[in-house]
Amino acid sequence: MKIAFHGAARTVTGSKHLITLKNNTQILLDCGLFQGMGRVTDKLNDYFGFDATKVTYLVLSHAHIDHCGLLPKLVADGFSGTIFCTSATMDLARILMMDSAKIQMQDAEFSNRHIREGEEMEEALYTDQDVNKTLSQMKIVEYEEDFEIDQYITLRFTDAGHILGSAAVHLTIREDNQSIRITFSGDVGRYGDLLLKSPQQFDQADYIILESTYGDSLHKDLDPIEELLLDVINQTCKIKKGKVVIPAFAVGRTQELLYALNGLELKGKLPDVSYYVDSPLSSKATEILKNHPEVYNNGVKEVLKVDHDIFAFKGLRFIESVEESKALNQDPRPCVIISSSGMAEAGRVRHHIRNNISNHKNTILMVGYCEPNSLGGQLIAGKKVVEIFRDEYDVKAEVQSIKSMSAHGDYEDLLHFLSCQNPAQVKQVFLVHGEYDVQQNFAARLKEAGFKHVAIPEYHQEFELE
């Protein structure tokens, strides 16, 4: 049995991990879009590193676009097998993949209208027809169900606590008269998350593929999210009379922001300005989350006793049409605009940043991890000039970051996630979904915790599993 890492290898996006059995059965864990990798992003998304037609099964850990965003291309390139995921992941993946196809087509059209002599025309990676075909190949497997994929492979999902529907993937593979247990963490959420339950424990594994996004960071002892939001909005909207633009992932981060702002209203502290969620996808995702109250933690359930809608408050408006979105940039009044994507790599938020970044009255507020080469990553790093839609813009707006707003666990959360394991029985831990220097630091922590064999795979690197 072999495993190869065709994405999220020494970087945080493009999740693709391919297991190949001796009988040539291939199991692909996730098929995510690379995001924010600079000029090589398109090339990375064009090349899988494996033959899509030879993949037998696909297991999807959750619906974030860096985990599901290339599924339609995989299908378009010839993958005809079943895609296994949780019920909520299917609900979210449907709207995220459709939105991704739409954004790609719109961005390609916008860029081609402004193409310069000698430059190649841009094309979308896939269409909405490809998305529909992908959805027809998806099959729901519920949490804690031992599902027999075939006579050699059993699948089990446990709640990863990252976003609605997110799962850690546990495979039991029977080969050469022995069973090999492989766990893929997907993305691990936080213990004590603002909205969701904590990650579940899981059975002993032989091999663990573990995300490491915040493998050298601690989120604790940071200021409360509500107070940080309050300070930014007051300083920008009330004092400077400017706008706050918040790039936020449509799934997870946007709902956390709305919940925190709703909390300010419940306390009588919410500033009296207009709040816009400019992302039809975010609106749909919020409704899906409302339809799955079973995922809420006990704190949220207590709030629901006094407030039936925890994502709504005075002054909030969801923007749907492109015309309404454009109108926000013509309106000089102070306001807060929440728009996807979280790394500011696509969608309407890039237009809002482009229109507001060169005005010192405004604030660009980052609320989660950004790949260093992404627009969001460049802003966090303090770049004074950035390129947006092939034009350069001076960064005169204030750039701030709320580091505690992450759906990813820190290194203590990740170690807690592994605390149900006997390190002596784990043959190998593979670290994925992290920057290489972060992974090296986290690997040292894992070894101190007793996990003696820790590998940090390179892009396309393959390993033999005993």
N, C-alpha and C positions, 0 to 999 in steps of 0.2 A: 504494500500500500504506500502511496506517495501523496504528498501535499505540496502544492505550489501557490505562491502568493503573487497574484497579478494586480494587486491594488492595495492601497492603504499600507504599503510597505515603506517604512521610514518616512511616511507622510500620513496625513489624517483623512484623506478622501479617497474615493474610488474603490470601496470595499469589494474585493473579489478573491476568494480563497478556494482553490480547486483540489478536491480529494479524488484520487484515481485508485480504484481497486485492481487487484490482479486480474479480474475477469473483464477489465476495461470499463466497468461502470464508473461514471464520473458524477460526483456530487459537487455542485458549485454553491458555496456559501455567499450569498449576496451578489449583486451585480450593480455596483454604484457608479454614479457619475463622478469623474474628477472635477474639482472646482478650485478656482483661485490659484492655479499652478503657473500663472503667467502665460507666456507665449506658447508653451508646450502643452497647454491644457487640451486644445483641440486634437493634437496628435495622440495624446494619451487616451482620449475618448474614442478615437477612431480604431485603435488597435487593442484587442483583448489579450493577445499572447497565447491564445488557445483557439481551437476550432469549435464554434458555437454548435455545429451540427452533431458533435460527439458528446456534448453534455447530456447526461441522462436525466438528472433531477436537479432542481434548484431549491434551496431553503433560504427564505428571506427572514432576517432577524427583526427588522422594523422598516418603517416607511420613509425615513429621511432620504432625501434625494441622493446623498452620497452612498446610500446602500441599495436603493431600488432604481435609481435614475437611468441606468443603461439596460434595464430589462427589455424595454421595447426594441432596442437595437439588437439585443441578443436574439430575440424572437425573429426580428426582420432578417437576421443573418442565418437563421435556420434552426434555432433551438425549438424543439417541438415537445419537450417533456413537461412534467407537472411542476408547478411552483407552489411550495408549501409555506403557509404563514398563518398567523392568528387572524381571527375575525376582524378585530379593529385595524390591524395592519392592512388587510384587504380594503377596508373602507377608506383609509387614509391614502394608501398607494394609488387607488383609483383617481382621486382628485389631484394628488401630487404629480403623477405621471402625465395626466392630461394637461395640467398647468405647465409642466416642463416642456411638453411638445409645443404648446401655444407660445410660450416665452421664446423658445428657440426660433420658431418661425417668425415671430414679431421682431426679435433682435436681428435676425438675418436680413429681414426686409429693410429694417431701419439702417443697418450698416451698408447694405447694397445701394440704398438711395444716396449715401454719402461716400461712395467708393471713389478712390483716387485712381488716376491713370496708372496702369501696370499692376494693380492689386487684383487678387482673385475674388470672385463672387463667393459669398458665404452660403452654406447650406445647413438646414436643420438636420440633426442626427436621426430624427425619426418623426413620424406623423401621428395624428390622433388615431388613424386606422391601425397603426402598429400597436398603440396602447390598447385598443379594444381587443385585438388578438391576444395580447399578453394577459389581459384580465380573464379571458376565456380559459386560460391554462392554469389559473390559480385555484388552489384547494385549501380550505380552512382546516387547521388542526388546533384544537383548544389547548389551553395551558394544562400541564400535568396529565396529559393523555399520552399513553405509550402507543404510538401509531406505527404500524408495520408498513413501511414504504414498499419493501419487497422481502423475500425470504432471507436476505442477508442484512437488511438495514432497518433499525428501529429509531424513530424520531420522538423526542420529548421536548416541549417548550416549558421554560419557567419564566416568570415575570422578571424582567431586567430593570424595571423602575425608571427607564430613561424617558420614554414618551408613551402616549397611549398605544397599546398593542405591542410594545417592544418586548423582545424575548431573548433569553439566552438559549442557544441551540445545543441540544445534547444528542449525539448520535452513538448508537451501539452498532458496531459493524462486525459481522461474523465472517472470518476469513481464516483458512488453514486450521480449522477446528479450534479456533480461539476467538474470544470477543474482545474487541478494542473499543474503548470508550473515549470519544472525542467531544470536548465542550468548546463551543465558540461563544464568547461572552456577548457578541453584538456590542452595543454601547451600554455601559453600565451606568445606571442612574445614581442619585445621591440618597444616602440614608438621612431622612428628615427633609425630603423634598417639599417645596412649597405646596404642591398639588397632589403628587402621586404617592402610592405606597412604596415602601423600600424594596430593593431586589430580594428575590427568594433564594433560599439555600438550594443546593443541588447535590446529587449523588457523586461519589468519587469518580474522578476521570483519570485516564491514562495520559492524555494529551490535552492541553488547554491553549486555545487561541484567545489571547486577552488584549482588549483595547488598552491604550496607555496615553490618551490625549493629555490628561493632567497628572502624569506619573511623577512629576516633581513639584506639584503644587498642593497647597492646602486652601480650601475655601473658607474655613472657619475663622472666627474672630474678625470678620469683615462687617462693615456697617450694614444695618438692615436695608433691604431693597427699597422699601417704601420711603424711608428717609432720604436715601440717595436720589430717588426719582423726584421727590418733593423739592430738594435743593436745586437740582438741575432745572426743573420747570420754573421755579420762582426766579432763579437768576437769569434765565434766558427770556422767558415770556413776560414776566412782571417787571423786571428791572431793565433789561436791554431791549425789550419789546421785539424779540426775535422769535424764530421758530426752532423747535427741537425736532430733528429728524432721527428716527430710531430704526436702523436696519434690524429686522428680527425674523427668525425663521417662522414660517406660517404655522408650523405644527410645534407646539410646546412653548417656545419662547414668547410668542404673541399672547397666548393664553395666560402665561405667568405675569406678563406686564399688565394685562387687563385685570387680573385678580389682585395685583398689588395696588393698582390705581383705584379699584373698587374698595380695597381696604382703607385707602386714604379718605374716600368719601364717607365710609361708615364711621370713621373717626372725626369727620368734620374738617379735614385738612386739605381736601382736594382743591388745587387752584382753579379759579373760575375762568378757564379758557376752553377753546374747542379742541377735541381729541378726535383724530381720524385714524381709522385702520384702513389703509389704502392697499388692499389685497383681497380680491374676491376669494382667493384660496384660503386666506386666514379666516374669513367669515364662514366658509364651509367647514373648515377644520374645527372651529369653535363649536359649531352645531353638532359635529360628530362627537366631540368630547362631552358635550351636554347629554348626549344619548348613551354615554357609558359611565354613569355615576359610580359604578362598582370599582372604578380605579382610584377614586379619591381617597386620600388619607383621612385620619380621624379629625384633624384640625379643620379641613375643608368641610367635613360633614357637620361640624359644630357651627360653622358660618352659615351653612345652608339652612339651619334652623331659624335664622333671623333674616336671611336674604335669599330669596328663591333663585335669583339670577346673579351668580358671583362674577360674571364677566360683563356686566352692564353698569353704567353710572351716568350721572348728569354730564351732558356735553359730548357724549360719545356718538360717533357716526361711522358706519361702515360705508366705504366708497366702492362702488361697483364699476361704473363706466369709465372708459379712457378719458372722456370729456370732463367728467367730474375730477379725475385725477389731475389733468392738466390745469384745471381751474384753481387748484390749490396753490400752484406756483405763481398764479397771477394775483392771488389774494395777499395783501401786505400784512394782514393782521396776525398777531402772535398766535401760535397753535402748536400742537404736538402731532406729528405724523409718524405712525408706526407702519412700516411697509417691508415686505420681503424682497430680496433674500437676506439672510443673516450676515453673510460675508460681503454683501453689497456687490455680488458678482453678476446679478441678472435682475430682470423685473423692473417694476416701477420705481423702486427705491433708488436706482442709479440715476434716474431722471431727477428725482427730488434732491439728491446730493449734488448733481451737476448744477441745479438751479439755485442752490443755497450755500454751496461750499465757499464761495468767495465773498461772503458777507460776514463781517466780524460780529454782527448781532446774533447770529445763529449758532446752534450747537449740533454737532453730529454725535450721537450717543450710541456707543457700541455696547452690546449686552451679552456677549458670549465669545467663544473661541473663533478666531479667524485665521485661516491659513496665511502665513506671512506674505505670500505674493499676491493675495487677493486685494481688492480695493480697500476692504475693511482692515486687513492686516497692514497695509501701507499707511492708512490713517492712524491706526494705533501706534505704529512705529514712529510717527511724527514727521512723515514726509511733507515737505512744503509745497510740492507740485505733484499732481497726480493726473493720470490719463484716464479719461472717461469718454467712451465712444470715439476714440482716436483723436481727441483734442485734449490739450493740457489745460489744467485749471489750478490757480493759486489757492492754497488752503489757508483761508483767512478765518473761517468759522472755527469756533473752539471744538476740539475733539476730546470727548471724555469716554470713560469705560467703566461699566459696573462689572467687576471681575467675578463677583459672587453669583451672578446670573448665569449659571451653566447647568445644562441637563446631564453633563458628564460628572461622574464621581472623581474626587481627588485621590491622592495616593492612599490615604487612610480608608476611603470608601472601597478602593480596589482591593486592598489587603483584607478588608472586612468581607468583601465578596468571596475571597478565596479561603476565608477562615473555616469553611465547612470541609476543606480538603486536607488530607494527610499528605504533606509535601513529599514524604519519602516514596509515596506510591505514584507520584506524577513523574512520568518519564521525561517530559519536555514541556516547557511553557514557551509559546511563540508570542512575542509582543508585536502587535499591529496597531494601526490607527494612532500614530504619534510621531512627533519630530525626533530625529535620531538622538540628539543630545539628551532630550527628555527621557527617551527609552533607555539609554545607557544608565542614567541615574536611577531609574525605576528598577532596572535589572539588578542593580546592586542591592536595592532594598528587598527584592524578592529572594535573593540569595541569602541575605541575612535572616529572612523569615523561613529558611529551610528549603526553598525551591532551588536545587543545585544546578539544574540544567535549564538555562534560559537563553533562547535564541532571538535575534532581531533580524528577521528575513529582509533580504534585498528584493527589489522589484524583479519579479519573475523567478526568484530563487525557488528551487525544489528540494524537498527533504524526503528521505525514506523513513517510514514509520515501522517499527518492529512489531 
